[in-house]
């Protein structure tokens, strides 16, 4: 996909206040491309999803089943 198209779609969602987790990861990838010295830090951020925190929040809203499915899918993708 062309960089300008990707960036335009990303900025459009920011304008609409609709930011997806994938958007944050895309920005981190761009940061690594722009500054290779940030690679380890950005990859660590991407890899360090705080599943405990997400699980606690999921329980507040009775989303334990969905959380379990998401977490399982994440680890199976490795």
C-alpha positions as CSV (number, residue, x, y, z in Angstrom):
1,X,0.0,0.0,0.0
2,X,1.3,3.5,-0.9
3,X,2.6,5.4,2.1
4,X,0.6,8.5,1.4
5,X,-2.7,6.5,1.4
6,X,-1.8,4.8,4.7
7,X,-0.9,8.0,6.3
8,X,-4.0,9.8,5.0
9,X,-6.3,7.0,6.4
10,X,-4.5,7.1,9.7
11,X,-4.8,10.9,10.0
12,X,-8.4,10.8,9.0
13,X,-9.2,8.5,11.9
14,X,-7.3,10.8,14.3
15,X,-9.4,13.7,13.1
16,X,-12.5,11.6,13.8
17,X,-11.1,10.7,17.2
18,X,-11.2,7.0,16.2
19,X,-7.8,5.6,17.0
20,X,-7.2,1.8,16.8
21,X,-4.5,-0.2,18.5
22,X,-3.1,-0.9,15.1
23,X,-2.7,2.8,14.5
24,X,-0.4,3.1,17.5
25,X,1.6,0.1,16.2
26,X,1.8,1.6,12.8
27,X,3.2,4.8,14.3
28,X,5.8,2.8,16.2
29,X,6.9,1.1,13.0
30,X,7.3,4.5,11.4
31,X,9.3,5.7,14.3
32,X,11.6,2.7,13.9
33,X,12.0,3.4,10.2
34,X,12.7,7.0,10.8
35,X,15.1,6.4,13.7
36,X,16.6,2.8,13.8
37,X,18.0,3.6,17.3
38,X,14.4,3.4,18.6
39,X,13.9,-0.1,17.3
40,X,14.4,-2.0,20.6
41,X,12.3,0.4,22.6
42,X,9.4,0.4,20.1
43,X,9.4,-3.4,19.7
44,X,9.4,-3.8,23.5
45,X,6.3,-1.5,23.7
46,X,4.5,-3.5,21.0
47,X,5.4,-6.8,22.7
48,X,4.6,-5.7,26.2
49,X,0.8,-5.8,26.1
50,X,-0.3,-5.7,29.7
51,X,-2.8,-8.6,29.6
52,X,-3.4,-8.4,33.4
53,X,-4.6,-4.8,33.1
54,X,-6.7,-5.5,30.1
55,X,-8.2,-8.5,31.9
56,X,-9.1,-6.4,35.0
57,X,-10.8,-3.9,32.8
58,X,-12.6,-6.6,30.9
59,X,-14.0,-8.0,34.1
60,X,-15.4,-4.6,35.1
61,X,-17.7,-4.8,32.0
62,X,-18.4,-8.5,32.1
63,X,-16.2,-9.3,29.0
64,X,-14.2,-12.1,30.6
65,X,-15.1,-14.6,27.8
66,X,-14.1,-12.2,25.0
67,X,-10.9,-11.3,26.9
68,X,-10.0,-15.0,27.2
69,X,-10.6,-15.5,23.5
70,X,-8.5,-12.4,22.5
71,X,-5.6,-13.4,24.8
72,X,-5.6,-17.0,23.5
73,X,-5.6,-15.7,19.9
74,X,-2.7,-13.4,20.6
75,X,-0.5,-16.2,22.1
76,X,-1.4,-18.7,19.4
77,X,-0.3,-16.2,16.8
78,X,3.3,-16.4,18.1
